[in-house]
Amino acid sequence: MQVLLNIAGYLINSFLIILFVVVLAKYVLSRQGKDLNTVFLGPLIKDFSETIFNQARKFISIEEESTLSITLLVIFVVLFWLVGSFIIK
């Protein structure tokens, strides 16, 4: 049973890492004022981050994008830590 929990935990953490990297890339590039269409994988980051932000706005009532980015980054780190602490043994 623990093997299945470990596999599920690693899959969840992998997904959280992908979400973290996408939101972090969007945050850093928007802070630098770069156009996401000119950056390598920029359109993919833009589309994926907009989907993440739209879903997050349903649960978190923060309209400013930079504050929402930081909030999501903190949530992803906390969830990563919780999964690593309580599911993966």
Number of C-alpha atoms within 10 A of each C-alpha: 5 10 10 11 15 16 13 15 21 17 12 15 21 13 13 18 15 12 18 21 14 20 25 18 17 23 20 13 15 14 10 9 9 13 12 18 12 9 11 9 10 18 14 13 20 18 13 15 22 14 11 16 19 11 11 16 12 9 8 13 9 15 10 8 13 15 12 19 22 14 14 20 20 13 14 20 15 12 15 20 13 14 19 16 11 10 16 17 11
